[in-house]
């Protein structure tokens, strides 16, 4: 059964997916990195049919360090983090 079909019926698989994504985001936050383009297409996972073997966040082309916001680059508008939208709106005022 495909991964997304299993997510509908296997709550443990869904919890594992969310835990892994949140752990990855927590790691980025602790390092002061804003990815700027987190979206489903930038989350790769390896699924062995029963469980998630690995999860990776990719495409750091729009990423920047939070304390160096002057280097901010925009990612996909619909997926921009709130802090980028706030920063952008403050600059344009």
N, C-alpha and C positions, 0 to 999 in steps of 0.2 A: 504494500500500500504506500502511495506517495507521502512524503513528509507532511505536506499541508493537510492532507486528509486525516492523517494520524493526530495532528494537533487538535482537530475538532473533537476527538473522542478520548484522547490520552492527556488528562490534566497534568500528569507528572512530566510529560514531554514539554508541554507548554510552560510549566514552572521552570524546567531546566533551561529552556530557551531564554526566558525572561531573566533568570538569574545570571546566565552567561553574558547577555547583552548589558545588563546593569553593572556587572563586575567590570566589563571592559570600559564602560563609560566612567565608572568610578576611578579606574586606573588613569584614564586620560585627565579627569578632573584633578586628581592628586598631583599630576605632573604639570598642571596649568595649561593644558592643551584644549583648545576649542576646535572640534573637527569641522564644523560649519556645513557639513553635507551628509549627516546621518539620515539614511533612508534605506528601505528594504534592499535596494540594488547594491548597497555598499556594505551589506552584512553577508558574508559568505559562511556557509556551514557545511560540514561534512556529516552526513547521516548514514549510518550503517544498516538502516532498516529497523533497528530497535531503539537506538539512542543517538544523541548527538556526539560525534567523535571529536569535533573541534569547531570553533567559531572564531572568525576573524573579521575585524573591521578594516575596510580598505578605502582607498581614494582619499589620501590626505593632502590633495592638491590645494584645497581651500583652507586647510588647517592653519591655525596661528596660536601663539602663546598669549594667554589672557593678559599678562602684564605688558605685552607689546601690541596693544590693540591698534596702534597706528599702522600695523602691517596687515590688518584684517583684509581678507578677500572674501567675496561673497560666493556662496554655494547655490544650491537649488532653492529658490525663494520660498517654496512651500515647506521646506524642511529646515530653514534657518533657525538657530536657537534664539530664544527671546533676548538674550543679552546682545546679540548682533543687531537685532531689529531696534532695540533701545538705543544702542550706540549710534546706529545710522540715523535714527530720527533726531538725536541730539545734535549731530553734526550739521544736519540740514536746516536747523532752526536759526 
